[in-house]
């Protein structure tokens, strides 16, 4: 692992920690870098998905929907 010293805007770092649930500065910076990488790689992944060809068996799959249980409203 590389050790790097950088100046960060503390309020931005604090906001990012709140939004991500990260506990440490290192964790929030790593999550930010991972998110950046994922976002930049997403278009290529979408293109790969769109270029896939499916068999008739794959496209004939069905989904069973189940009704959600009735939940009584609070009387408060």
N, C-alpha and C positions, 0 to 999 in steps of 0.2 A: 504494500500500500504506500502511496506517495503522500508525504506530508507537505502541505502547501499553506502558506499564510496569505489570507485575503481580507480586505476590508469590505464589510457588508453593512448595509443599512439595517440597523437594529430593529426598526419598526417593521420593515418588510420581512425580516427573519422571524420576528415574533408572530406576525400575521400568518406566515407560511406554517409555522409550528402549530398554531391553533387550527388551521384548515386541514392539515395532514395528520395531526395527532402525534407528530414526531416529538420525542422527548429531548433530543440533543441537537445542537447546531449541525453536527456531522450528519446525523440522520436526515434532517430536513434538506441539507444540500445534496446528499446522495439521492433522496427521493426526487428532488427537482431535476437533477441530471438524468435520472432514469426516465422521468416523464418526458423530458425534452427529446431523448433518444426515441422513445416509443411514438411520440407524436410525429417526429420526422420520418420514422420508418413506416408509419401507418399507410400512406398512399401506396407504397410498394406492396404491402400486404393486401390491400383492397384490390389492386390490379391482379395479384396472383389468384385471389378468390374469384374475381369476375372472369378470369380466363379459364377456370376449371370447367371441365365437361362432366356431366353426370349421366349415369345410366338411368334407364326407365325405372328400374327398381328403386333407385335412390330418390327420384322425383315423385314416386307414387306413395311415399311414406305418409302416414296420417298421424294426427295428433288428437288425443282424447282430452277434452276439456272437462274439468270437474267444477261443480258449483261451490262457491265459498260458503262456509257455514254461516247461518244467521247469527248475528251478534246483537244482543239487546242493547238499546241505547241507554246511557246513564240517566237516571231519574233525578240527578242533582241539578 
